[in-house]
Amino acid sequence: MQLADLDYALPPELIAQVPVPERTEARLLVLARDGTPLRHAHVRDLPALLRPGDLLVLNDARVIPARVRGRRPSGGRLELLFVQPLGSDAEWEVLVRGSPRPGERVHLPDADASWVAPLGRGRWRLRIAVAGSVVAWLERVGEVPLPPYIHRPAGPTPADAERYQTVFARVPGAVAAPTAGLHFTTELLETLARAGVGHATLTLHVGPGTFLPLRPEEEAEATVLPERYELPASTVARIAAARAAGGRIVAVGTTVVRALESAALGGPLRPGPGAAALFVRPGHRFQVVDALLTNFHLPRTPLLALVAAFAGWERVREAYAEAVRRRYRFYSFGDAMLLW
């Protein structure tokens, strides 16, 4: 794979700035790797597209208001994205937009903070002291971390806080939404259950490894920045039972694929905590997942490489071109694909 393979042309007006009024009204492009024609549907049609015995696997990570605005001592503006604690709550990995310096204090609301050292690719180690936990502090002072291609001149709105979160979000810690899950409602999950399609959950906290563009030197690497996950034993058991009964495992989102495929490296699917650092790209042999529900992804990203690995890049390229022709909506608040 080369980075140029992961390019495609996208008119800017197709980048969705707001979600559709109803989650399940998003359009759904159905793609089978065997060459059958593309199908156009909606997320609400999933009960007819799946079959009894299939199992959806959902990512129940909850997005935290991880974006905080700060200032350097000189007055220069900084924008910080709190990614994860580094060993303790006193030091965090932070993705920063601005020009920090090691040892320099950073002015943040109701916090005492200073930069420790750079971690590469815009990431820094930040030492911070707040009243209570950092996550609780973020809930007070932080903003919804909408992607930079979603433009909100006045900042995120209360509607963003609700729609940039799945209805089954449970475990706080993600800095970006597992966007394929944004299309589901409680009612749709209940309808699927009545049709014999069950669901199970895992937790993967989305971090910069998901959305930072790949660099040329990373083309041949086997890993990307790791993301923390927790795979419950009950989910492993549900997957085994579905497989034994002839059901298919349907991953809702690339985050689910990365967690499951990482947990199956070198042997049977293993429950418990882990770090998903696997770079899933063309040539990967999938161990767990039979189908993938996912949004449309940015060029030159690990997410698009994963989709290309799953369905074949030529078929994916054809599907993306068709989605552009049909004026599908792209990226986090956009439409979706179902890939077999």
Buried (B, 14 or more C-beta within 10 A) or exposed (E): BEBEBBEBEBEEEBBBBEBBEEBBEBBBBBBBEEEEEBEEBBBBBBBEBBEEBBBBBBBBBBBBBBBBBBBBEEEEEBBBBBBBBBEEBEBBBBBBBBEBEEEEBBBBEEBEBBBBEBBEEBBBBBBBEBEEEBBEBBEEBBBBBBBEBBEEEEEBEEEBBEBBBBBBBEBBBBBBBBBBBBBBBEEBBEBBEEBEBBBBBBBBBBBBBBBBBBEEEBBEEEEBBBBBBBBBEEBBEBBEBBBEEEBBBBBBBBBBBBBBBBBBEEEEBBBEEBBBBBBBBBEBEBBBBBBBBBBBBBBBBBBBBBBBBBBBBEBBBBBBEBBBEEEBBBBBBBBBBBBB
